[in-house]
Amino acid sequence: EIFEKKDSISFLLCVPGLIFLKFVSHASEKLLEELKKGNIDSDVNQFLDKVLIIPATAKWRYILERASSRDIGTYLDEAMQAIEEMNPPFKLPKEYSSPNINVFALSSFIEKLGEMPDYFHKTGAILSYVYDYIVRKSLLPAPLTSLRETVFAPGSVVKLMVSLLGPKRGKIFDPCCGFGSLLVESIEYLKEKRKSLKRIKFYGQENRLPLFQLCCMHLALYGIDIENMKWHTDISINMDKQRDLKADFLLCAPPYTGSVLSWIKYAETHLSPMGYAALLLSRDSIFLKKGKTNQIHKELVESNRVDCIVNLPGKVLPIAGISLSILILAMDREIKDGKYRYRKDEILFIDAAALPSMTNIKKKEFTIVDINKIVFVYREWRGKQGKTMNKKGYGKILKIET
């Protein structure tokens, strides 16, 4: 009800912006309270390791006191501007005074948010969940016209990509980070494995300002410093703002209208000597039709960096008419005494559509069991024993002729 036109940028940004504002304001107040007591809780310290500076005119109580004002949109824009100026390189939405917004509905929503308890731990978890839910509901079913060239992977696909790489330390990079879903899932993975977030540094680049704004707020909800997040009007392969970065893990869902081989080459140049990448790509860009069979691009085979290809079921993705695959690149395939075995002349293919749970289901989504099965096949094949994996038709090894 807040938005007069739900296809506007305001619809995509404003509600997550309010959630962000409430969250960081409470977190900042909690930190000050704990500092006075000399007893900083580990969760709060983790969130505010790189503390955001929240000016008085941007604190939630200040906004809540003015919620019923007809100028509430102006107050919110000024609050976002103040936070942005005091916390570069933050980019935040300043659309609240837009004519597309119903002022009375906006005021009512702020008051409803104000009724949530000011307990950092509980409120933080709830707001993080609501933020992600709202953004995905806005982006996945009907992306804005300017965003249609982008693949917004469902949560289960994002979780699969991160689980395949299993990042636990080092540098994680997403060169077209969107609203930060792959980076945030990496955070969740670390939490699940009970690993400290201080073991990881996050890097990203985005060329669409609305998505970069969402990404900044999204990472802030998880206490991640955005110092290494970059924004430019052009895409990463044309204007590389992370030129000197060598990442240990690269996660990416490139625009499906671009040159896939260019994105793959870009990923290779940004990986450390032991680095891994997971890219969500159009299946047609990976394979060429040869008569009745599909063959992998010659350039990909010759590069010898392709470790695994996971073909995804069509209905697990929201975009009709596009079949996608996860391409895993590995820089350690030719190392004979490394952590994993020498596998220069092999590529593992996993057909996720052949999983028993993927048959005869209208709306397909990977379960945790599905994800664990796929990850198990990949890691067993890559491991020192090099077990041959032909799991009921959904895992197959291709031998490369040399």
Buried (B, 14 or more C-beta within 10 A) or exposed (E): EBBBEEEBBBBBBBBBBBBBBBBBBBBBBBBEEBEEEEEBBEBBEBBBEEBBEBBEBBBBEBBBEBBEEEEBBBBBBBBBBBBBEEBEEBBBBBBBBBEBBBBEEBBBBBEEBBEBEBEBEEBBEBBBEBBBEBBBEBBBEEBBEEBEEBBBBBBBBBBBBBBBBBBBBBBBBBBBBBBBBBBBBBBBBBEEEEBEBEEBBBBBBBBBBBBBBBBBBBBBBBBBBBEBBBBBEEBBBEEBBBEEBBBBBBBBBBBBEBEBBEBBBBBBEBBBEBBBBBBBBBBBBBBEEEEEEEEBBEEBBEBBBBBBBBBBBBBBBBBEEEBBBBBBBBBBBEBEEEEBBBBEEBBBBBBBBBBEBBEEEEEBBBEEEBBEBBBEBBBBBBEEEBEEBEBEEBBBBEEEEE
